Amino acid sequence: MTPQELESLAHLRRARDLIDREYAKPLDVPTMARRAYMSPAHFSRRFRAAYGETPYSYLMTRRIERAMALLRAGASVTDACMAVGCTSLGSFSSRFAEIVGETPRVYRSHEHDAVKAMPACVAKTHTRPVRNASSRIGEATREAAA
């Protein structure tokens, strides 16, 4: 890697750290791009190339991850939605279902005793939402059947 590529990755990491830290605040691509010292369009392209998803998609995945923890702790769907910085319950529920594979209400209704018994660092890794997980499971199932 060239020194310029390393510097670019360091700037992208600054923006990703901003998302991880400030996920509950209103964040937009121009704000994230300023943190990375890039134009919004260039930042979006570089972020996707480095992390495999757009900055907004990464932000929403982090918000859903935090909402999952709140729902496991017994928070209402509305409270979890507002606590993670989403302003539309409908959009939040749609994105939650897209990422997790079930609605927030259904996710909240499950027993999460096993997760509560895990150390926090293990639970965080085990419960991290994986985008398009259902399509990967479907692909694996089709490959196994073939």
C-alpha positions as CSV (number, residue, x, y, z in Angstrom):
1,M,0.0,0.0,0.0
2,T,1.2,3.5,-0.8
3,P,1.4,6.2,1.9
4,Q,-1.5,8.0,0.2
5,E,-3.7,4.8,0.5
6,L,-2.8,4.4,4.1
7,E,-3.6,8.0,4.8
8,S,-7.0,7.6,3.0
9,L,-7.8,4.6,5.1
10,A,-6.9,6.5,8.3
11,H,-9.3,9.2,7.3
12,L,-12.1,6.7,6.5
13,R,-11.5,5.1,9.9
14,R,-12.1,8.6,11.5
15,A,-15.4,8.8,9.8
16,R,-16.3,5.2,10.8
17,D,-15.4,5.9,14.4
18,L,-17.7,9.0,14.2
19,I,-20.5,6.7,13.1
20,D,-19.8,4.2,15.8
21,R,-19.7,6.9,18.5
22,E,-22.4,9.2,17.3
23,Y,-24.9,6.8,15.8
24,A,-27.9,8.2,17.8
25,K,-27.3,11.7,16.5
26,P,-28.4,13.0,13.1
27,L,-25.6,12.1,10.7
28,D,-25.5,12.6,7.0
29,V,-22.9,11.8,4.4
30,P,-21.5,15.4,4.1
31,T,-20.8,15.4,7.9
32,M,-19.1,12.0,7.7
33,A,-17.1,13.1,4.6
34,R,-15.9,16.3,6.4
35,R,-14.5,14.0,9.1
36,A,-12.6,12.0,6.4
37,Y,-11.4,15.2,4.7
38,M,-13.1,14.1,1.4
39,S,-16.0,15.3,-0.8
40,P,-19.2,13.5,-0.1
41,A,-19.2,11.6,-3.5
42,H,-15.6,10.5,-3.2
43,F,-16.1,9.6,0.5
44,S,-19.1,7.4,-0.4
45,R,-17.1,5.6,-3.1
46,R,-14.0,5.1,-0.9
47,F,-16.0,4.0,2.1
48,R,-17.9,1.4,0.1
49,A,-14.7,0.1,-1.4
50,A,-13.0,-0.2,2.0
51,Y,-15.9,-1.5,4.1
52,G,-18.2,-3.2,1.7
53,E,-21.3,-1.0,2.3
54,T,-22.3,2.6,1.9
55,P,-21.8,5.0,4.8
56,Y,-25.6,5.2,5.4
57,S,-26.0,1.5,5.3
58,Y,-23.1,1.1,7.9
59,L,-24.9,3.8,10.1
60,M,-28.2,1.9,9.9
61,T,-26.5,-1.4,10.7
62,R,-24.9,0.1,13.8
63,R,-28.3,1.6,14.8
64,I,-30.1,-1.7,14.4
65,E,-27.3,-3.4,16.4
66,R,-27.8,-1.0,19.3
67,A,-31.6,-1.4,19.0
68,M,-31.3,-5.1,19.2
69,A,-29.5,-4.8,22.6
70,L,-32.2,-2.4,23.8
71,L,-35.0,-4.8,22.7
72,R,-33.3,-7.7,24.5
73,A,-33.2,-5.6,27.6
74,G,-37.0,-5.0,27.4
75,A,-37.3,-1.6,25.8
76,S,-40.4,-1.0,23.7
77,V,-39.9,-0.8,19.9
78,T,-40.7,2.9,19.9
79,D,-38.2,3.6,22.7
80,A,-35.5,1.6,20.9
81,C,-36.3,3.4,17.7
82,M,-35.9,6.8,19.2
83,A,-32.9,6.0,21.3
84,V,-30.8,4.9,18.3
85,G,-31.6,8.1,16.4
86,C,-34.3,6.9,14.0
87,T,-37.2,9.3,13.7
88,S,-39.7,7.1,11.7
89,L,-41.0,4.0,13.4
90,G,-42.1,2.6,10.0
91,S,-38.7,3.1,8.4
92,F,-36.9,1.7,11.5
93,S,-39.1,-1.4,11.5
94,S,-38.6,-2.0,7.8
95,R,-34.9,-1.7,8.0
96,F,-34.8,-3.8,11.2
97,A,-36.7,-6.6,9.4
98,E,-34.4,-6.3,6.3
99,I,-31.3,-6.6,8.4
100,V,-32.3,-9.0,11.2
101,G,-34.9,-11.1,9.3
102,E,-37.8,-10.4,11.6
103,T,-39.7,-7.4,12.9
104,P,-38.5,-5.6,16.1
105,R,-41.7,-6.7,17.9
106,V,-41.0,-10.4,17.0
107,Y,-37.3,-10.1,17.9
108,R,-38.3,-8.5,21.3
109,S,-40.7,-11.3,22.1
110,H,-38.0,-14.0,21.9
111,E,-36.2,-15.3,25.0
112,H,-32.7,-13.9,25.1
113,D,-31.5,-15.7,28.2
114,A,-28.5,-17.2,26.5
115,V,-27.3,-13.8,25.3
116,K,-27.7,-12.4,28.8
117,A,-25.5,-15.2,30.2
118,M,-22.7,-14.4,27.8
119,P,-19.9,-12.0,28.5
120,A,-20.7,-8.7,26.8
121,C,-17.8,-9.0,24.3
122,V,-19.0,-12.4,23.2
123,A,-22.7,-11.3,23.1
124,K,-21.8,-8.3,20.9
125,T,-20.0,-10.5,18.4
126,H,-22.7,-13.3,18.5
127,T,-25.6,-10.9,18.0
128,R,-24.1,-8.5,15.5
129,P,-26.5,-8.2,12.5
130,V,-25.1,-9.5,9.3
131,R,-26.5,-7.8,6.2
132,N,-28.1,-10.2,3.7
133,A,-27.6,-13.1,6.1
134,S,-30.8,-14.8,4.8
135,S,-29.7,-14.7,1.2
136,R,-26.3,-16.3,2.2
137,I,-28.2,-19.0,4.1
138,G,-30.4,-19.5,1.1
139,E,-27.4,-19.8,-1.2
140,A,-25.7,-22.3,1.1
141,T,-28.9,-24.4,1.3
142,R,-29.2,-24.4,-2.5
143,E,-25.5,-25.3,-2.9
144,A,-25.8,-28.2,-0.4
145,A,-28.9,-29.5,-2.3
146,A,-27.2,-29.4,-5.6
